Amino acid sequence: MPNFTVNQMREAMDSPHNIRNMSVIAHVDHGKSTLTDSLVARAGIIAAADAGDKRTTDTRQDEQDRCITIKSTGVSLFFEMREETKESIPAESDKDKGFYINLVDSPGHVDFSSEVTAALRITDGALVVVDSVSGVSVQTETVLRQSLQERVKPVLMVNKLDRVILELQAQLEDTYQNFIKILENVNVIIATYMDEVCGDLQVFPDKGTVAFGSGLQSWGFTLTHFAKLYAEKFKTDHNKLIKKLWGDHFFNNKTGKWSKKQEDGTVRGFNKFVLEPIFRMFKLIMEEQTEKYTKLINMVGVKLTNDEKALTGKPLVKTVMRKWLSASDALLEMIVIHLPSPAAAQKYRVETLRGTHGRRRG
């Protein structure tokens, strides 16, 4: 059963600053529909364990059979933000009320690009999904260009990180450099096509506009999560620490100090504090080092049922990771904090519905 009522949704409609109209756009097979499942599960419409497998927004039989999205599908969801996230919510939004999100899952195949255009025309923000193995593809550029021409603000999800860990067995630094390459490619497209009226729309992990994770396994994170996690340990504000968790910031294990140059005994902050715990969790579970992974699971505060404790391999990885780093929490944080409400967006978007001389298009 959904964890919201019709009345709650109806009330949210009366608060335009608490509404988000957004599209999910990407190249075909980069994981839009599986990622959307995480949000649908968080709203209580499907079971959390089914997220990633259900492909809820692929409503047609041919979409289920072919495992691709053919028609844009809309779903309306209601969420109440977690207490620790409320401080970052835009001032004009009512922090004590829930958020009403109209989400449109659009096709990634070039043959159905008109569906993407239609989806972007009625939304104000876009979740751009990029496969971390394939990187930025031709259709990624096409749909991102379309969104920027419609003055739709993007946030980015670097998806399929599970494949990087399990299939490619990539090293930490190689994974970081791959992320850098993806972000550079995305930001070059944004810088090329963005409208000056909208301001700078480029996305950066240390600004909270980029998430990483796996839609199939329903886990994900932003740097904000880890910055808040380590802020107490370093006795600093998480807004300062987040800058050190990305880019050329290196941590010395012996001295406990940070530096901007890599020297002997130093490790890149992102690799040590973000990637290393995730890679270690995967490694211990897949190698069935029960005692060690049980200790790590307890350390990160994940509680498993007796049935879940009996799982092994990928099913256990998925269960632990979605409970530890919920994809829906990471996505919601980006959507609510960094995508505009209709009340904010229409001030600059309404002009795109008219021709250059004030005439309506076509």
C-alpha positions as CSV (number, residue, x, y, z in Angstrom):
1,M,0.0,0.0,0.0
2,P,1.3,3.6,-0.7
3,N,2.5,5.3,2.4
4,F,0.5,8.5,1.6
5,T,-3.1,9.4,1.2
6,V,-5.1,11.2,-1.5
7,N,-5.7,14.0,1.0
8,Q,-1.9,14.5,1.5
9,M,-1.4,14.7,-2.2
10,R,-4.3,17.1,-2.6
11,E,-2.9,19.4,0.1
12,A,0.6,19.3,-1.5
13,M,-1.0,20.6,-4.8
14,D,-1.9,23.8,-3.0
15,S,1.8,24.5,-2.3
16,P,3.5,25.2,-5.7
17,H,6.9,25.5,-4.0
18,N,6.5,21.9,-2.8
19,I,5.9,20.5,-6.2
20,R,8.6,19.1,-8.6
21,N,7.8,18.3,-12.2
22,M,10.7,16.2,-13.6
23,S,11.7,13.8,-16.4
24,V,14.2,10.9,-16.3
25,I,16.3,11.0,-19.5
26,A,19.2,8.9,-20.8
27,H,20.6,6.8,-23.6
28,V,18.8,3.5,-24.1
29,D,19.6,0.8,-21.5
30,H,21.4,3.2,-19.1
31,G,19.0,2.3,-16.4
32,K,16.2,5.0,-16.2
33,S,13.3,2.6,-15.5
34,T,15.2,0.5,-12.9
35,L,16.3,3.7,-11.1
36,T,12.7,5.1,-11.2
37,D,11.7,1.9,-9.3
38,S,13.6,3.1,-6.3
39,L,11.4,6.2,-6.0
40,V,8.2,4.3,-6.6
41,A,9.3,1.8,-3.9
42,R,10.0,4.7,-1.4
43,A,6.5,5.9,-2.0
44,G,5.2,2.5,-1.0
45,I,3.7,1.6,-4.4
46,I,5.9,-1.5,-4.8
47,A,7.9,-3.5,-2.3
48,A,11.5,-2.2,-1.7
49,A,12.9,-5.7,-2.5
50,D,11.3,-5.5,-6.0
51,A,12.9,-2.1,-6.9
52,G,15.2,-2.5,-9.9
53,D,13.4,-5.6,-11.2
54,K,9.8,-4.5,-11.5
55,R,10.3,-1.7,-14.1
56,T,7.0,-0.2,-12.9
57,T,6.9,2.6,-15.5
58,D,7.2,0.1,-18.4
59,T,3.4,-0.4,-18.4
60,R,3.0,-1.9,-21.9
61,Q,3.6,-5.6,-22.7
62,D,6.0,-4.9,-25.5
63,E,8.1,-2.7,-23.2
64,Q,8.3,-5.5,-20.7
65,D,9.2,-8.0,-23.4
66,R,11.8,-5.9,-25.0
67,C,13.1,-4.4,-21.8
68,I,13.1,-0.9,-23.2
69,T,10.8,2.1,-22.7
70,I,8.8,3.0,-25.8
71,K,6.2,5.5,-24.5
72,S,6.8,8.2,-21.8
73,T,5.0,7.2,-18.6
74,G,4.0,9.6,-15.8
75,V,3.6,8.7,-12.1
76,S,2.8,11.1,-9.2
77,L,4.5,10.4,-5.9
78,F,4.3,12.0,-2.4
79,F,7.3,12.1,-0.1
80,E,8.0,13.5,3.3
81,M,11.7,14.4,3.6
82,R,13.8,13.0,6.4
83,E,14.5,15.3,9.3
84,E,18.3,15.5,8.6
85,T,17.7,16.7,5.0
86,K,15.2,19.5,5.9
87,E,17.9,22.1,6.6
88,S,18.9,22.1,2.9
89,I,15.4,22.4,1.5
90,P,14.9,25.8,-0.4
91,A,13.6,28.5,1.9
92,E,10.4,29.1,-0.2
93,S,9.3,25.5,0.3
94,D,7.3,24.5,3.3
95,K,9.6,22.1,5.2
96,D,6.9,20.7,7.4
97,K,4.8,19.6,4.4
98,G,5.5,16.7,2.1
99,F,6.7,17.1,-1.5
100,Y,4.5,16.2,-4.5
101,I,6.6,14.9,-7.4
102,N,5.3,14.4,-10.9
103,L,7.8,12.1,-12.6
104,V,7.9,11.2,-16.3
105,D,10.1,8.2,-17.4
106,S,11.0,8.8,-21.0
107,P,12.4,6.5,-23.7
108,G,16.2,6.4,-24.4
109,H,16.0,5.0,-27.9
110,V,16.6,7.5,-30.8
111,D,13.4,6.2,-32.6
112,F,11.3,7.5,-29.8
113,S,12.9,11.0,-29.3
114,S,9.5,12.8,-29.8
115,E,8.4,11.2,-26.6
116,V,11.4,12.8,-24.8
117,T,10.5,16.2,-26.3
118,A,6.9,15.9,-25.0
119,A,8.1,14.9,-21.6
120,L,10.6,17.8,-21.3
121,R,8.0,20.3,-22.5
122,I,5.9,19.6,-19.4
123,T,8.6,19.3,-16.8
124,D,11.0,21.7,-15.1
125,G,13.9,19.4,-14.1
126,A,15.6,16.4,-15.5
127,L,17.4,13.4,-13.9
128,V,20.1,12.5,-16.4
129,V,21.2,8.9,-16.1
130,V,24.6,7.8,-17.4
131,D,25.9,4.2,-17.4
132,S,29.3,4.3,-15.6
133,V,30.6,1.5,-17.8
134,S,29.4,2.9,-21.2
135,G,29.9,6.5,-20.3
136,V,28.2,9.4,-22.2
137,S,26.7,8.1,-25.4
138,V,25.3,9.8,-28.5
139,Q,21.7,9.8,-27.3
140,T,22.8,11.1,-23.9
141,E,24.0,14.2,-25.7
142,T,20.8,14.4,-27.7
143,V,18.4,14.2,-24.8
144,L,20.5,16.5,-22.6
145,R,20.7,19.1,-25.5
146,Q,16.9,18.9,-25.8
147,S,16.4,19.5,-22.1
148,L,18.7,22.5,-22.1
149,Q,16.9,24.0,-25.1
150,E,13.7,23.7,-23.1
151,R,15.4,25.4,-20.1
152,V,15.0,22.2,-18.0
153,K,17.5,22.1,-15.2
154,P,19.5,18.8,-14.9
155,V,20.9,16.7,-12.1
156,L,23.1,13.7,-12.8
157,M,23.0,10.0,-11.7
158,V,26.1,7.9,-12.5
159,N,24.5,4.5,-12.7
160,K,25.6,0.8,-12.7
161,L,28.4,1.2,-10.2
162,D,27.8,-2.5,-9.3
163,R,29.1,-3.5,-12.7
164,V,32.3,-1.4,-12.2
165,I,32.9,-3.3,-8.9
166,L,31.8,-6.8,-9.8
167,E,32.5,-7.1,-13.6
168,L,35.3,-4.7,-14.3
169,Q,36.8,-5.1,-10.8
170,A,38.2,-1.6,-11.2
171,Q,40.7,-0.1,-8.8
172,L,39.6,2.9,-6.7
173,E,41.6,5.5,-8.6
174,D,40.6,4.1,-12.0
175,T,37.0,4.4,-10.9
176,Y,37.5,8.0,-9.8
177,Q,39.2,9.0,-13.1
178,N,36.3,7.3,-15.0
179,F,33.8,9.5,-13.0
180,I,35.9,12.6,-13.8
181,K,35.7,11.7,-17.5
182,I,31.9,11.2,-17.4
183,L,31.4,14.5,-15.6
184,E,33.6,16.4,-18.0
185,N,31.7,15.1,-21.0
186,V,28.3,15.9,-19.4
187,N,29.5,19.4,-18.4
188,V,30.9,20.2,-21.8
189,I,27.4,19.4,-23.3
190,I,25.7,21.6,-20.6
191,A,28.1,24.5,-21.2
192,T,27.6,24.3,-24.9
193,Y,23.8,24.3,-25.0
194,M,22.6,25.9,-21.7
195,D,20.6,29.1,-21.9
196,E,22.3,32.1,-20.1
197,V,18.9,33.0,-18.6
198,C,19.0,29.8,-16.4
199,G,22.5,30.6,-15.0
200,D,25.2,27.9,-14.7
201,L,23.6,24.5,-14.9
202,Q,26.8,22.4,-14.8
203,V,26.7,19.5,-12.3
204,F,29.3,18.7,-9.6
205,P,29.4,16.1,-6.8
206,D,30.6,18.6,-4.2
207,K,27.6,20.8,-4.9
208,G,25.2,17.9,-4.4
209,T,24.0,17.7,-8.0
210,V,25.6,14.4,-8.8
211,A,24.7,11.0,-7.4
212,F,26.4,7.6,-7.8
213,G,25.0,4.1,-7.4
214,S,23.1,1.2,-8.9
215,G,19.5,1.3,-10.0
216,L,19.3,-2.4,-10.4
217,Q,20.4,-3.0,-6.8
218,S,18.5,0.1,-5.6
219,W,21.4,1.9,-3.8
220,G,23.0,5.2,-4.4
221,F,24.6,8.2,-2.6
222,T,25.6,11.8,-2.9
223,L,28.7,13.3,-1.3
224,T,26.4,15.1,1.1
225,H,25.6,11.8,2.8
226,F,29.3,10.9,3.4
227,A,30.2,14.5,4.4
228,K,27.5,14.5,7.1
229,L,28.7,11.0,8.2
230,Y,32.3,12.1,8.7
231,A,31.8,15.6,9.8
232,E,31.6,14.6,13.5
233,K,34.8,12.6,13.2
234,F,36.7,15.5,11.7
235,K,35.0,18.0,14.0
236,T,34.1,20.2,11.1
237,D,31.0,21.4,9.2
238,H,29.9,19.0,6.5
239,N,29.7,21.9,4.0
240,K,33.5,22.3,4.3
241,L,34.2,18.6,4.4
242,I,32.3,17.9,1.2
243,K,34.8,19.9,-0.8
244,K,37.6,17.6,0.4
245,L,35.7,14.5,-0.7
246,W,36.1,15.4,-4.4
247,G,39.0,16.6,-6.5
248,D,42.6,16.8,-5.6
249,H,42.4,16.5,-1.8
250,F,44.5,13.8,-0.2
251,F,44.4,12.4,3.3
252,N,47.5,11.3,5.2
253,N,46.6,8.3,7.5
254,K,49.6,8.8,9.8
255,T,49.3,12.5,10.4
256,G,45.5,12.8,10.0
257,K,46.0,15.9,7.8
258,W,44.8,16.9,4.4
259,S,47.0,18.1,1.5
260,K,46.3,19.2,-2.1
261,K,49.2,17.2,-3.5
262,Q,49.5,13.4,-3.6
263,E,52.6,12.4,-1.5
264,D,53.8,9.2,0.1
265,G,51.2,7.9,2.6
266,T,48.3,10.0,1.2
267,V,45.1,8.8,-0.4
268,R,42.5,10.7,-2.4
269,G,39.7,11.7,0.0
270,F,36.9,10.4,-2.4
271,N,38.7,7.0,-2.7
272,K,39.4,6.5,1.0
273,F,36.2,7.8,2.6
274,V,33.6,7.0,-0.1
275,L,34.6,4.3,-2.5
276,E,36.8,2.1,-0.2
277,P,34.0,1.2,2.3
278,I,31.6,0.4,-0.6
279,F,34.2,-1.7,-2.5
280,R,35.1,-3.5,0.8
281,M,31.5,-4.4,1.5
282,F,31.1,-5.9,-2.0
283,K,34.4,-7.8,-1.7
284,L,33.7,-9.4,1.7
285,I,30.2,-10.5,0.8
286,M,31.1,-11.9,-2.6
287,E,34.1,-13.8,-1.1
288,E,31.7,-15.0,1.7
289,Q,33.9,-13.7,4.5
290,T,31.0,-13.9,6.8
291,E,32.6,-12.8,10.1
292,K,34.2,-9.8,8.5
293,Y,31.2,-8.6,6.5
294,T,28.9,-9.1,9.5
295,K,31.1,-6.8,11.5
296,L,31.1,-4.2,8.7
297,I,27.3,-4.5,8.2
298,N,26.9,-3.8,12.0
299,M,29.4,-0.9,11.8
300,V,27.4,0.9,9.1
301,G,24.1,0.4,11.1
302,V,22.3,-2.0,8.8
303,K,19.9,-4.4,10.4
304,L,19.0,-7.6,8.6
305,T,16.2,-10.1,9.3
306,N,17.0,-13.7,9.8
307,D,15.9,-14.5,6.3
308,E,18.1,-11.8,4.9
309,K,21.1,-13.1,6.9
310,A,20.7,-16.4,5.1
311,L,21.3,-14.7,1.7
312,T,24.7,-14.9,-0.1
313,G,26.3,-13.3,-3.1
314,K,24.5,-10.7,-5.1
315,P,21.1,-11.0,-3.3
316,L,22.8,-10.2,0.0
317,V,24.8,-7.3,-1.6
318,K,21.6,-5.8,-3.0
319,T,19.8,-6.1,0.4
320,V,22.7,-4.6,2.4
321,M,23.5,-1.8,0.0
322,R,19.9,-0.6,-0.4
323,K,19.5,-0.5,3.4
324,W,22.8,1.2,3.9
325,L,22.8,3.7,1.0
326,S,19.2,4.1,-0.2
327,A,19.0,5.2,-3.9
328,S,15.6,6.9,-3.2
329,D,17.1,9.1,-0.4
330,A,20.0,10.2,-2.7
331,L,17.6,10.9,-5.6
332,L,15.0,12.7,-3.5
333,E,17.7,14.9,-1.9
334,M,18.8,16.0,-5.4
335,I,15.3,16.4,-6.8
336,V,13.9,18.4,-3.9
337,I,16.9,20.6,-3.2
338,H,18.4,21.2,-6.7
339,L,15.5,20.9,-9.1
340,P,13.1,24.0,-9.3
341,S,9.5,24.1,-8.3
342,P,6.9,25.1,-11.0
343,A,6.6,28.5,-9.3
344,A,10.3,29.2,-9.7
345,A,10.8,27.6,-13.1
346,Q,7.9,29.3,-15.0
347,K,9.5,32.7,-14.6
348,Y,12.2,31.7,-17.2
349,R,10.5,28.8,-18.9
350,V,7.4,30.4,-20.2
351,E,9.4,32.3,-22.9
352,T,10.4,29.0,-24.5
353,L,6.8,28.3,-25.3
354,R,6.7,31.3,-27.6
355,G,8.6,32.1,-30.8
356,T,11.4,34.7,-31.0
357,H,8.9,37.4,-31.8
358,G,6.3,36.5,-29.2
359,R,4.3,34.2,-31.5
360,R,3.4,30.7,-30.2
361,R,5.2,27.9,-31.8
362,G,3.7,25.9,-34.6
